[in-house]
Amino acid sequence: MSSTSFVSRDTSLRLTAVPAVQGTESAAREDLAGRPTLTSQEEKEVRRLKQRHQEVTRHEEAHYRAAGRYALSPPSYDYAEGPDGRRYRVGGEVRIDMAEEPHPEDTLDKARVIKKAALAPADPSPEDRRIAARADRMMQKAREELRRMATDEAAPPPRPTLAFQADGTLTHSPSEPIFIDTRA
């Protein structure tokens, strides 16, 4: 089975948010209530991490909702610890089934959903765009297969030919079996 989690794997792809940010060493200072006291630089880092956390969550949730039944898992996240001791989401992925379906029409429908899922976030990553391009290739291949099938169906099947030989025997072309009803 092929899947996508908007990061490439041989059988899966991953839709990913931007790369993870390294955690910051937190100061060992605390206020009277036991909460860590932060320097202005650490407070700035916490605000940045909170914003990143929200962006990553929105990004991955957009992929997940758009992927529908082709999502193999809910979003999984990469975390960084902030100077306040809390964990913040800094990257993530949603695994998506990228396997072709048995019928090209189903593959075409699936590829449309995959492309929509890849481009669902307001700010698709370069990897998301690669997956959308892969979905485009899936759609093209499925369309070609559908055209080939339509051409094959439109062509009349070869007609068997019957011939009586000089000795009175009946022969036919081997393209299809001939059944003769001999019931009276």
Secondary structure, DSSP 8 states (H G I E B T S, - for coil): --EEESS--SS-EEEE-S-----------B-TTS-B---HHHHHHHHHHHHHHHHHHHHHHHHHHHHGGGBSS--EEEEEE-TTS-EEEEEEEEEEE----SSHHHHHHHHHHHHHHHT-SSS--HHHHHHHHHHHHHHHHHHHHHHHHHHHHHS------EEE-TTS-EEE-TTS--------
